[in-house]
Amino acid sequence: MKLRQLAPLFALTLSFAAFAATAPSDKELQQFVAASVEVNKIHSASLAKREAASTTAAVEKLEDEATSQMEKAIEAKGLTADRYAELYTVMQSDAATKARVAELAKPYRK
């Protein structure tokens, strides 16, 4: 998949009903928050490079590289890219999960 399909935060369209059977644990939400910090860093760093790229091929190469880096960062935090996307979707659609993620993200804010 290309970065434009995944970023920001690997926002894929998944149904909440399909996700409900595997509600996130606190551990998964902690992993999600830690991975999100890394994904955002990678996305931000790649944005300037992509804007400066002179050809479509160069942009696509940078997107592929950033996507690969994001996937590795997510996996390093103990999640798959698919599960990360599921967690992102549920966080966006469920107020309680969003509040929990915001609470867990506080230590990462400066």
C-alpha positions as CSV (number, residue, x, y, z in Angstrom):
1,M,0.0,0.0,0.0
2,K,1.1,3.6,-0.6
3,L,1.4,6.3,2.0
4,R,-1.5,8.2,0.5
5,Q,-3.6,5.1,1.2
6,L,-2.4,4.8,4.8
7,A,-1.6,8.1,6.2
8,P,-2.3,9.9,8.4
9,L,-2.4,7.2,11.1
10,F,-3.4,4.4,8.6
11,A,-7.0,5.6,8.5
12,L,-8.7,2.8,6.8
13,T,-12.5,2.4,6.4
14,L,-13.5,-0.4,8.7
15,S,-16.9,-1.1,10.1
16,F,-17.3,-0.6,13.8
17,A,-19.5,-3.7,13.9
18,A,-16.7,-5.9,12.6
19,F,-14.4,-4.4,15.2
20,A,-16.7,-4.8,18.2
21,A,-15.9,-8.5,18.6
22,T,-12.2,-7.6,19.3
23,A,-12.5,-4.5,21.5
24,P,-9.1,-3.0,22.4
25,S,-7.4,-3.9,25.6
26,D,-5.5,-1.3,27.6
27,K,-2.2,-2.9,26.4
28,E,-3.3,-2.5,22.8
29,L,-4.3,1.1,23.3
30,Q,-0.9,1.8,24.9
31,Q,0.8,0.2,21.9
32,F,-1.4,2.2,19.6
33,V,-0.4,5.5,21.3
34,A,3.3,4.6,21.2
35,A,3.0,3.6,17.6
36,S,1.0,6.7,16.7
37,V,3.8,8.9,18.1
38,E,6.3,7.2,15.7
39,V,3.9,7.2,12.8
40,N,3.3,10.9,13.2
41,K,7.1,11.6,13.3
42,I,7.6,9.6,10.1
43,H,4.7,11.2,8.4
44,S,5.9,14.7,9.3
45,A,9.4,14.0,8.2
46,S,8.3,12.6,4.9
47,L,5.8,15.4,4.1
48,A,8.5,18.0,3.4
49,K,10.5,15.5,1.3
50,R,7.4,14.7,-0.7
51,E,6.5,18.3,-1.3
52,A,10.1,19.0,-2.5
53,A,10.1,16.0,-4.9
54,S,10.2,17.0,-8.5
55,T,8.5,14.0,-10.1
56,T,5.6,11.7,-9.4
57,A,7.9,8.8,-9.4
58,A,10.0,10.5,-6.7
59,V,6.9,11.2,-4.6
60,E,5.8,7.6,-4.9
61,K,9.2,6.3,-3.9
62,L,9.2,8.5,-0.8
63,E,5.6,7.4,0.0
64,D,6.7,3.7,-0.3
65,E,9.7,4.3,2.0
66,A,7.6,6.2,4.6
67,T,4.9,3.5,4.5
68,S,7.5,0.8,5.1
69,Q,9.0,2.8,8.0
70,M,5.5,3.3,9.5
71,E,4.7,-0.4,9.2
72,K,8.0,-1.3,10.9
73,A,7.4,1.3,13.7
74,I,3.9,-0.1,14.3
75,E,5.2,-3.7,14.4
76,A,8.0,-2.6,16.8
77,K,5.3,-1.5,19.2
78,G,3.6,-4.9,19.0
79,L,0.8,-4.3,16.6
80,T,0.1,-5.3,13.0
81,A,-0.7,-2.5,10.5
82,D,-4.2,-3.9,10.2
83,R,-4.8,-3.9,13.9
84,Y,-3.4,-0.4,14.1
85,A,-5.9,0.7,11.5
86,E,-8.7,-1.0,13.4
87,L,-7.7,0.8,16.6
88,Y,-7.6,4.1,14.8
89,T,-11.1,3.5,13.4
90,V,-12.6,2.6,16.7
91,M,-10.9,5.5,18.4
92,Q,-12.5,7.9,15.9
93,S,-16.0,6.4,16.3
94,D,-16.1,5.6,20.0
95,A,-15.9,8.4,22.5
96,A,-14.8,6.2,25.4
97,T,-11.9,4.8,23.5
98,K,-11.0,8.2,22.2
99,A,-10.9,9.5,25.8
100,R,-8.8,6.6,26.9
101,V,-6.3,7.2,24.1
102,A,-6.1,10.9,24.9
103,E,-5.4,10.0,28.5
104,L,-2.7,7.5,27.5
105,A,-1.1,10.0,25.1
106,K,-0.6,12.7,27.9
107,P,3.0,11.5,28.7
108,Y,4.0,11.9,25.1
109,R,2.9,15.6,24.9
110,K,5.4,18.3,25.5
